[in-house]
Amino acid sequence: MMDTQAEAAVESAVGTVLGTGGEVAVDLPRVQVGSNPQHLVLGLFMDYWLDRDAYLPSAAMVELLTEFDNTAPSARAAIARLARRNVLEATKKGRRTYYRLTETAARPLDQIQERVVRFRAEDRPWDGAWTTVMFSVPEERRDLRHVVRTRLRYLGYAPLYDNVWVSPRADRDQSVELLESVGVADATVLRSEVTYAAGGGDPLTAWDVDAIEARYAEYIAKFGPLLERVEHGRVGAAEALVARTDVKESWRELLSVDPELPESLFPPGWPGRRARRIFAGVYDGLGPLAEARVRQLVAKHDPELALLARHRTTTVTNV
């Protein structure tokens, strides 16, 4: 199973990760704006349950989800759906049920989590060149065209013209691997500097730069005051768990609009760097308090297992 395929399945809302033989091995919940109980379950596992061999009590999972204003029945339904999708696997201890992420689901989810917490951590050097993918797919293969476009967008591309996609960052080898893996017969991948561009021919016009800036400004307005409270120790453990999840999920949503375009392409005063500082400050700053809340809730159901909860940071990951 190729990493690009697994990641694209999670991020692009395709919802399916393929096994090595092409069979459906795990059916992940579709990515969408905002949170839902299934995404919260996965987020809690990825943020606080880093020991992939350890199981988490089902009752504790339900109680954790109720912290986010989910009802107990909706929480149990979400857990059951994830188990049916082979995202979670269960074990029994007496009459009690415990769950953990399946190995098939954990790997791509960890990769996605890594991408989220490292997003905009630094402005990587850019050589001024653009990677361009040109491809042709028969009209009767609209399904294939959709898959190609979805995965190109995940790799950081945007359409400049019909079937001409550009990116300042995308890796050429990954791009070729993607095209070959899905069976595109007619395609060209090249990387070069722009000699001439006029009007809509400027590669940067493939993105709505103003909209990207606006999204970062919204993030700053929403979470900037929270960072101040975190820095002054004015957030309790219960609030920390919910707020930390909110700041990360909102940060994840930014990945869908900004493929980490080089900062040099934006005008002075670009807000992305400030937004990154807010994300890292809140996510890392609330980590210990949120972890304490998770341990407190899990301990009601299994005190020994509660000690295994530990928070991930922007530098400590499972990848």
KEKE-3310 file (N, C-alpha, C; in steps of 0.2 Angstrom, whole numbers, plus 5000, padded with zeros to 4 digits):
npx = (5004:5004:5010:5005:4993:4986:4985:4979:4966:4961:4962:4955:4942:4938:4937:4941:4953:4965:4969:4985:4982:4972:4959:4946:4952:4950:4938:4937:4930:4922:4931:4927:4921:4922:4918:4913:4906:4913:4925:4930:4932:4943:4952:4955:4961:4973:4978:4980:4982:4994:5001:5000:4996:4989:4973:4957:4945:4928:4918:4924:4928:4915:4912:4922:4918:4906:4911:4912:4899:4892:4879:4877:4871:4874:4888:4891:4886:4894:4906:4903:4901:4914:4920:4914:4918:4931:4940:4942:4946:4940:4941:4937:4935:4930:4914:4916:4920:4934:4943:4954:4964:4964:4978:4979:4972:4978:4991:4989:4982:4991:5000:4993:4990:5003:5005:4996:5000:5013:5011:5015:5025:5038:5044:5048:5063:5061:5063:5059:5053:5040:5030:5022:5008:5001:4987:4977:4961:4950:4933:4923:4929:4926:4926:4939:4945:4940:4946:4960:4961:4957:4967:4978:4976:4977:4991:4995:4992:4984:4971:4977:4973:4961:4964:4977:4988:4996:5009:5020:5027:5025:5031:5040:5042:5032:5021:5022:5021:5008:5000:5004:4999:4985:4983:4983:4985:4990:5000:5010:5024:5032:5045:5049:5054:5044:5043:5035:5020:5004:4989:4977:4986:4996:5004:5000:4987:4980:4976:4965:4972:4968:4957:4963:4972:4962:4956:4966:4966:4954:4956:4966:4959:4949:4956:4967:4964:4962:4975:4981:4975:4979:4993:4993:4988:4975:4965:4956:4956:4946:4941:4952:4954:4943:4945:4958:4956:4948:4956:4965:4957:4952:4964:4967:4958:4963:4972:4965:4964:4976:4990:5003:5009:5023:5029:5034:5026:5016:5009:5017:5015:5008:4997:4999:5010:5009:4997:5001:5009:5000:4992:5002:5006:4994:4990:5002:5003:4991:4992:4997:4987:4975:4979:4978:4965:4960:4966:4959:4946:4947:4952:4941:4936:4946:4959:4972:4975:4973:4985:4992:4989:4995:5000:5001:5013:5018:5030:5032:5028:5020:5025)
npy = (4994:5011:5026:5038:5034:5030:5041:5050:5044:5046:5060:5066:5063:5052:5041:5027:5015:5006:4989:4979:4970:4976:4975:4981:4987:4995:5006:5023:5036:5050:5065:5081:5098:5104:5095:5078:5064:5052:5057:5063:5053:5047:5057:5059:5047:5048:5060:5057:5044:5036:5024:5011:4998:4997:4995:5005:5008:5005:5012:5023:5029:5033:5042:5052:5057:5063:5075:5083:5088:5077:5065:5050:5039:5043:5043:5030:5024:5030:5024:5010:5011:5014:5002:4993:4997:4993:5001:5002:4990:4977:4970:4959:4960:4951:4957:4969:4980:4984:4995:4998:5007:4999:4991:4994:5005:5014:5018:5026:5036:5041:5047:5057:5065:5069:5077:5087:5093:5097:5106:5121:5124:5128:5140:5132:5133:5139:5136:5144:5137:5128:5114:5105:5096:5087:5079:5067:5060:5048:5052:5044:5039:5046:5044:5040:5052:5060:5054:5057:5071:5073:5067:5074:5087:5084:5082:5095:5102:5113:5117:5125:5126:5117:5100:5104:5105:5114:5116:5124:5116:5102:5085:5078:5064:5058:5063:5057:5043:5043:5045:5034:5024:5025:5022:5031:5034:5044:5056:5070:5076:5089:5101:5117:5134:5149:5157:5166:5174:5179:5188:5176:5166:5166:5155:5157:5161:5150:5148:5155:5168:5178:5173:5163:5170:5177:5166:5163:5174:5174:5163:5168:5178:5170:5161:5168:5176:5165:5159:5169:5167:5154:5157:5164:5155:5153:5143:5129:5111:5103:5112:5113:5101:5101:5114:5112:5102:5109:5119:5112:5105:5115:5120:5109:5110:5121:5116:5111:5122:5129:5124:5125:5136:5145:5158:5169:5171:5178:5194:5207:5206:5194:5183:5170:5165:5170:5164:5151:5151:5153:5141:5132:5136:5135:5122:5114:5121:5118:5104:5096:5099:5094:5081:5077:5078:5068:5057:5058:5055:5042:5035:5032:5021:5012:5012:5009:5008:5021:5028:5027:5036:5050:5065:5071:5082:5096:5092:5079:5064:5050:5045)
npz = (5000:4995:5003:4998:4992:5004:5012:5004:5003:5016:5018:5007:5007:5001:5008:5009:5012:5003:5003:5000:4990:4984:4989:4999:5014:5025:5030:5031:5041:5032:5027:5033:5035:5051:5067:5071:5079:5076:5070:5081:5090:5083:5083:5097:5100:5092:5098:5111:5114:5112:5112:5102:5104:5115:5123:5124:5136:5132:5138:5144:5132:5128:5138:5136:5124:5127:5133:5123:5120:5115:5114:5125:5118:5104:5104:5107:5096:5086:5089:5087:5073:5068:5072:5063:5051:5052:5057:5071:5083:5093:5110:5124:5141:5153:5155:5149:5136:5126:5115:5101:5089:5073:5065:5051:5050:5059:5053:5041:5047:5057:5049:5043:5054:5058:5047:5049:5062:5059:5049:5041:5049:5046:5034:5020:5009:4993:4975:4965:4955:4946:4948:4935:4930:4917:4910:4901:4901:4896:4891:4895:4907:4919:4933:4935:4932:4942:4953:4950:4951:4964:4971:4966:4971:4984:4985:4984:4972:4960:4948:4934:4920:4911:4915:4917:4930:4943:4955:4967:4976:4975:4975:4962:4960:4968:4961:4949:4953:4958:4946:4939:4948:4948:4935:4924:4907:4898:4901:4907:4917:4923:4929:4930:4928:4926:4911:4904:4909:4908:4914:4918:4916:4925:4937:4950:4951:4951:4963:4976:4983:4991:4998:5005:5014:5021:5028:5037:5044:5050:5058:5067:5073:5080:5089:5094:5106:5115:5116:5123:5135:5138:5140:5151:5161:5162:5159:5162:5165:5160:5150:5143:5136:5126:5120:5114:5105:5097:5092:5084:5075:5068:5062:5054:5044:5037:5029:5018:5010:5008:5001:5007:5001:4996:5006:5000:4989:4994:4999:5009:5027:5028:5036:5039:5047:5060:5063:5063:5075:5085:5084:5087:5100:5108:5106:5110:5123:5130:5131:5143:5152:5145:5144:5157:5160:5151:5157:5170:5166:5160:5171:5179:5174:5171:5180:5179:5165:5163:5165:5154:5145:5136:5130:5113:5104:5094:5091:5095:5089:5081:5070)
capx = (5000:5008:5008:5001:4986:4982:4984:4974:4960:4959:4961:4951:4935:4936:4934:4943:4960:4965:4974:4990:4979:4967:4953:4945:4954:4947:4933:4938:4925:4923:4933:4922:4922:4919:4919:4908:4908:4918:4931:4932:4936:4950:4956:4957:4966:4979:4981:4982:4983:5000:5003:4995:4995:4984:4965:4954:4938:4922:4914:4928:4927:4909:4912:4926:4914:4901:4914:4911:4892:4888:4875:4880:4869:4877:4894:4891:4884:4900:4911:4901:4902:4921:4922:4911:4923:4938:4945:4943:4945:4938:4943:4933:4938:4923:4908:4918:4923:4939:4944:4960:4964:4967:4985:4977:4969:4983:4997:4988:4980:4997:5003:4989:4991:5009:5005:4993:5004:5019:5009:5017:5030:5043:5044:5053:5065:5058:5068:5055:5051:5033:5029:5016:5005:4996:4985:4971:4957:4944:4927:4919:4932:4925:4928:4946:4947:4939:4952:4966:4960:4957:4974:4983:4974:4980:4998:4996:4991:4978:4971:4978:4968:4958:4969:4984:4988:5002:5011:5027:5030:5024:5036:5039:5042:5026:5016:5022:5019:5001:4998:5005:4996:4978:4982:4983:4990:4993:5002:5017:5025:5038:5046:5052:5052:5039:5046:5031:5013:4999:4983:4975:4991:5001:5002:4998:4980:4976:4973:4962:4976:4964:4953:4968:4973:4956:4955:4971:4964:4949:4959:4969:4953:4946:4960:4972:4962:4963:4982:4983:4973:4984:4999:4992:4986:4967:4961:4955:4958:4940:4940:4958:4953:4939:4948:4964:4954:4945:4961:4968:4953:4952:4970:4967:4954:4967:4976:4961:4964:4983:4995:5009:5012:5029:5028:5037:5021:5011:5011:5019:5010:5004:4995:5000:5015:5005:4992:5005:5012:4994:4991:5007:5006:4988:4990:5007:5002:4986:4993:4997:4980:4971:4981:4976:4958:4959:4967:4954:4940:4948:4953:4934:4934:4952:4964:4979:4976:4973:4992:4995:4987:5000:4998:5006:5014:5020:5037:5032:5023:5020:5028)
capy = (5000:5017:5031:5043:5032:5029:5048:5053:5041:5049:5068:5068:5061:5046:5037:5020:5014:4999:4984:4978:4966:4980:4974:4986:4984:4999:5012:5028:5041:5055:5071:5086:5103:5103:5089:5073:5059:5047:5061:5065:5046:5046:5063:5057:5041:5051:5065:5055:5036:5035:5017:5008:4991:4997:4996:5010:5006:5008:5017:5029:5033:5037:5048:5057:5060:5068:5081:5088:5089:5072:5061:5044:5035:5045:5041:5022:5023:5031:5018:5004:5012:5013:4995:4990:5000:4990:5007:5000:4983:4976:4964:4959:4958:4950:4960:4975:4980:4989:4996:5001:5007:4993:4993:4996:5012:5018:5020:5032:5042:5044:5051:5063:5069:5072:5082:5093:5096:5100:5111:5128:5124:5133:5141:5129:5136:5138:5138:5148:5133:5125:5107:5105:5089:5088:5073:5066:5054:5047:5055:5038:5037:5052:5041:5041:5059:5063:5052:5060:5078:5073:5066:5080:5092:5082:5083:5102:5105:5117:5118:5132:5126:5110:5095:5106:5107:5116:5117:5126:5112:5095:5081:5075:5057:5056:5064:5051:5037:5044:5044:5027:5020:5025:5020:5037:5032:5050:5062:5073:5079:5093:5106:5123:5141:5152:5162:5172:5173:5185:5187:5170:5161:5166:5149:5158:5162:5144:5148:5162:5170:5183:5169:5160:5175:5178:5160:5163:5180:5171:5158:5172:5181:5165:5158:5173:5177:5159:5159:5174:5164:5149:5159:5167:5150:5154:5138:5123:5104:5101:5116:5112:5095:5103:5119:5109:5098:5114:5123:5107:5103:5121:5120:5104:5113:5126:5112:5110:5128:5131:5119:5127:5140:5149:5164:5174:5173:5182:5201:5208:5206:5188:5181:5163:5163:5172:5158:5145:5152:5152:5134:5128:5139:5132:5114:5112:5124:5114:5097:5093:5099:5090:5074:5076:5077:5062:5052:5058:5051:5035:5032:5030:5015:5008:5017:5007:5010:5029:5030:5026:5042:5055:5070:5072:5089:5097:5089:5072:5061:5042:5043)
capz = (5000:4995:5007:4995:4992:5010:5014:5000:5005:5022:5017:5001:5008:4997:5014:5008:5011:4999:5005:4995:4985:4980:4993:5004:5021:5031:5028:5036:5040:5027:5030:5032:5039:5058:5070:5072:5084:5073:5070:5088:5092:5080:5086:5104:5099:5089:5102:5118:5115:5107:5112:5097:5106:5121:5121:5128:5138:5128:5143:5144:5126:5128:5143:5133:5119:5130:5135:5117:5119:5111:5119:5125:5112:5098:5105:5106:5088:5082:5090:5083:5066:5067:5072:5057:5046:5053:5060:5078:5084:5100:5114:5129:5148:5157:5152:5147:5129:5125:5108:5099:5082:5069:5062:5045:5051:5062:5049:5037:5052:5060:5044:5042:5060:5057:5042:5052:5067:5056:5044:5041:5055:5043:5027:5016:5003:4986:4970:4960:4949:4947:4945:4931:4928:4912:4909:4898:4903:4892:4894:4899:4913:4924:4939:4936:4932:4949:4958:4949:4953:4971:4974:4964:4976:4991:4984:4984:4966:4959:4941:4930:4915:4911:4915:4918:4937:4945:4962:4969:4981:4974:4973:4955:4960:4970:4956:4944:4956:4958:4940:4937:4952:4946:4928:4918:4901:4894:4906:4907:4923:4922:4933:4927:4930:4921:4907:4903:4911:4908:4917:4921:4915:4931:4941:4957:4950:4952:4970:4978:4988:4996:5002:5010:5019:5025:5032:5042:5048:5054:5063:5072:5077:5084:5094:5097:5113:5118:5117:5129:5142:5139:5142:5158:5165:5164:5156:5166:5162:5156:5144:5139:5131:5121:5116:5111:5099:5092:5088:5080:5069:5063:5059:5049:5039:5033:5024:5012:5006:5008:5000:5010:4996:4998:5009:4996:4985:4997:5000:5016:5032:5027:5043:5041:5052:5066:5064:5065:5082:5089:5084:5091:5107:5111:5105:5115:5129:5133:5131:5149:5155:5142:5145:5164:5159:5148:5162:5175:5164:5159:5177:5182:5171:5172:5183:5177:5158:5162:5166:5147:5141:5135:5124:5107:5103:5087:5089:5097:5085:5081:5063)
cpx = (5004:5005:5003:4994:4982:4981:4979:4967:4957:4957:4956:4944:4933:4934:4937:4950:4961:4971:4979:4987:4973:4960:4952:4947:4951:4943:4933:4932:4927:4926:4928:4924:4919:4920:4912:4910:4914:4925:4934:4935:4943:4955:4959:4962:4973:4982:4983:4983:4988:5002:4998:4993:4990:4977:4963:4947:4933:4919:4918:4928:4921:4909:4917:4922:4909:4904:4913:4903:4889:4884:4878:4878:4873:4885:4895:4890:4890:4905:4909:4902:4909:4923:4920:4916:4930:4943:4947:4942:4944:4941:4938:4937:4932:4918:4910:4921:4928:4941:4951:4960:4967:4974:4984:4975:4975:4988:4995:4985:4986:5000:4999:4990:4998:5009:5001:4997:5011:5017:5011:5022:5036:5041:5049:5056:5062:5062:5065:5052:5044:5033:5022:5014:5000:4994:4979:4968:4951:4938:4923:4923:4932:4927:4935:4948:4946:4944:4958:4966:4960:4963:4979:4982:4977:4988:5000:4995:4985:4977:4972:4973:4965:4964:4976:4984:4995:5003:5018:5030:5030:5030:5035:5038:5035:5020:5016:5019:5011:4998:4998:5000:4988:4977:4980:4988:4993:4994:5009:5018:5032:5039:5051:5050:5048:5043:5042:5024:5009:4992:4982:4981:4996:4999:4999:4990:4976:4973:4970:4966:4972:4960:4957:4970:4968:4955:4960:4969:4959:4951:4962:4964:4950:4950:4966:4970:4963:4971:4984:4981:4977:4990:4999:4989:4979:4963:4962:4956:4952:4940:4946:4957:4949:4942:4954:4962:4951:4950:4965:4964:4952:4958:4970:4963:4957:4971:4972:4962:4971:4987:5002:5013:5018:5027:5029:5031:5015:5013:5013:5013:5006:5003:4997:5005:5012:5000:4995:5007:5006:4992:4996:5007:5000:4988:4996:5005:4997:4987:4993:4990:4975:4972:4978:4969:4956:4960:4962:4948:4941:4949:4946:4933:4940:4958:4971:4980:4976:4980:4995:4994:4993:4999:5004:5007:5016:5027:5037:5026:5024:5023:5035)
cpy = (5006:5022:5036:5041:5032:5036:5051:5051:5045:5057:5070:5067:5056:5041:5029:5020:5007:4995:4983:4974:4970:4979:4980:4984:4988:5005:5017:5033:5047:5061:5076:5092:5102:5096:5084:5068:5054:5051:5062:5058:5046:5051:5061:5052:5044:5056:5062:5048:5034:5028:5013:5001:4991:4999:5002:5007:5009:5013:5023:5033:5037:5043:5054:5061:5065:5074:5086:5088:5083:5068:5054:5039:5037:5043:5034:5021:5024:5026:5012:5005:5011:5006:4991:4991:4997:4996:5005:4993:4982:4970:4965:4957:4958:4953:4967:4975:4986:4989:4999:5002:5001:4996:4996:5004:5017:5021:5027:5038:5045:5049:5057:5068:5072:5078:5088:5096:5100:5106:5118:5129:5128:5134:5138:5133:5134:5140:5142:5144:5130:5118:5107:5097:5090:5081:5073:5060:5054:5050:5050:5036:5043:5050:5042:5048:5062:5061:5056:5067:5078:5072:5071:5085:5091:5083:5091:5106:5109:5117:5125:5132:5119:5105:5097:5109:5109:5116:5119:5121:5104:5091:5078:5067:5055:5058:5059:5045:5038:5042:5037:5022:5019:5023:5025:5035:5038:5055:5064:5077:5083:5098:5111:5129:5144:5157:5168:5169:5179:5183:5180:5164:5161:5160:5151:5160:5156:5144:5155:5164:5174:5178:5165:5164:5176:5172:5161:5169:5178:5167:5162:5175:5176:5163:5162:5174:5171:5158:5163:5171:5158:5151:5162:5162:5150:5149:5132:5117:5102:5106:5115:5107:5098:5109:5117:5106:5103:5117:5118:5106:5109:5122:5115:5107:5118:5122:5111:5117:5131:5125:5121:5131:5144:5156:5170:5176:5177:5189:5202:5208:5199:5185:5174:5161:5165:5166:5152:5145:5151:5145:5131:5130:5136:5125:5112:5115:5120:5107:5094:5093:5095:5083:5072:5075:5070:5056:5052:5054:5044:5031:5029:5023:5010:5012:5015:5009:5018:5032:5030:5033:5047:5059:5070:5080:5090:5095:5081:5069:5053:5040:5043)
cpz = (5000:4999:5004:4994:4998:5013:5010:5002:5011:5021:5012:5002:5004:5002:5013:5008:5008:5002:4999:4989:4981:4984:4997:5011:5026:5027:5033:5035:5035:5030:5028:5036:5046:5061:5070:5076:5082:5073:5076:5091:5089:5082:5093:5104:5097:5094:5109:5119:5110:5107:5108:5099:5112:5119:5126:5130:5134:5132:5143:5138:5125:5132:5140:5128:5121:5132:5129:5115:5115:5116:5119:5120:5106:5098:5104:5099:5084:5083:5087:5076:5064:5067:5066:5051:5046:5054:5067:5078:5092:5104:5120:5136:5152:5152:5149:5140:5129:5117:5107:5092:5078:5066:5055:5045:5054:5058:5045:5042:5055:5055:5043:5048:5060:5052:5045:5057:5064:5050:5045:5047:5052:5036:5023:5010:4997:4981:4964:4954:4951:4944:4942:4929:4923:4910:4904:4900:4899:4895:4898:4906:4918:4931:4940:4936:4939:4954:4957:4952:4960:4974:4972:4969:4982:4991:4984:4977:4965:4951:4938:4924:4915:4910:4915:4925:4939:4953:4962:4973:4979:4972:4966:4955:4963:4965:4951:4947:4957:4952:4937:4941:4950:4939:4923:4913:4898:4899:4905:4914:4922:4928:4930:4930:4924:4918:4905:4905:4911:4910:4920:4920:4920:4935:4947:4956:4951:4959:4972:4984:4993:5001:5007:5015:5024:5030:5038:5047:5053:5060:5069:5076:5082:5090:5097:5105:5118:5120:5123:5135:5143:5143:5149:5163:5167:5160:5160:5162:5157:5149:5140:5134:5125:5117:5112:5105:5094:5088:5083:5074:5065:5060:5053:5043:5034:5028:5018:5007:5004:5007:5002:5004:4999:5001:5004:4990:4988:4998:5007:5021:5032:5034:5044:5046:5059:5068:5066:5073:5086:5089:5088:5099:5111:5111:5110:5122:5133:5134:5138:5153:5152:5143:5152:5164:5156:5154:5168:5173:5163:5166:5180:5179:5171:5174:5180:5170:5158:5162:5159:5143:5142:5129:5119:5107:5096:5086:5091:5094:5085:5074:5063)
residu = (MET:MET:ASP:THR:GLN:ALA:GLU:ALA:ALA:VAL:GLU:SER:ALA:VAL:GLY:THR:VAL:LEU:GLY:THR:GLY:GLY:GLU:VAL:ALA:VAL:ASP:LEU:PRO:ARG:VAL:GLN:VAL:GLY:SER:ASN:PRO:GLN:HIS:LEU:VAL:LEU:GLY:LEU:PHE:MET:ASP:TYR:TRP:LEU:ASP:ARG:ASP:ALA:TYR:LEU:PRO:SER:ALA:ALA:MET:VAL:GLU:LEU:LEU:THR:GLU:PHE:ASP:ASN:THR:ALA:PRO:SER:ALA:ARG:ALA:ALA:ILE:ALA:ARG:LEU:ALA:ARG:ARG:ASN:VAL:LEU:GLU:ALA:THR:LYS:LYS:GLY:ARG:ARG:THR:TYR:TYR:ARG:LEU:THR:GLU:THR:ALA:ALA:ARG:PRO:LEU:ASP:GLN:ILE:GLN:GLU:ARG:VAL:VAL:ARG:PHE:ARG:ALA:GLU:ASP:ARG:PRO:TRP:ASP:GLY:ALA:TRP:THR:THR:VAL:MET:PHE:SER:VAL:PRO:GLU:GLU:ARG:ARG:ASP:LEU:ARG:HIS:VAL:VAL:ARG:THR:ARG:LEU:ARG:TYR:LEU:GLY:TYR:ALA:PRO:LEU:TYR:ASP:ASN:VAL:TRP:VAL:SER:PRO:ARG:ALA:ASP:ARG:ASP:GLN:SER:VAL:GLU:LEU:LEU:GLU:SER:VAL:GLY:VAL:ALA:ASP:ALA:THR:VAL:LEU:ARG:SER:GLU:VAL:THR:TYR:ALA:ALA:GLY:GLY:GLY:ASP:PRO:LEU:THR:ALA:TRP:ASP:VAL:ASP:ALA:ILE:GLU:ALA:ARG:TYR:ALA:GLU:TYR:ILE:ALA:LYS:PHE:GLY:PRO:LEU:LEU:GLU:ARG:VAL:GLU:HIS:GLY:ARG:VAL:GLY:ALA:ALA:GLU:ALA:LEU:VAL:ALA:ARG:THR:ASP:VAL:LYS:GLU:SER:TRP:ARG:GLU:LEU:LEU:SER:VAL:ASP:PRO:GLU:LEU:PRO:GLU:SER:LEU:PHE:PRO:PRO:GLY:TRP:PRO:GLY:ARG:ARG:ALA:ARG:ARG:ILE:PHE:ALA:GLY:VAL:TYR:ASP:GLY:LEU:GLY:PRO:LEU:ALA:GLU:ALA:ARG:VAL:ARG:GLN:LEU:VAL:ALA:LYS:HIS:ASP:PRO:GLU:LEU:ALA:LEU:LEU:ALA:ARG:HIS:ARG:THR:THR:THR:VAL:THR:ASN:VAL)
# end
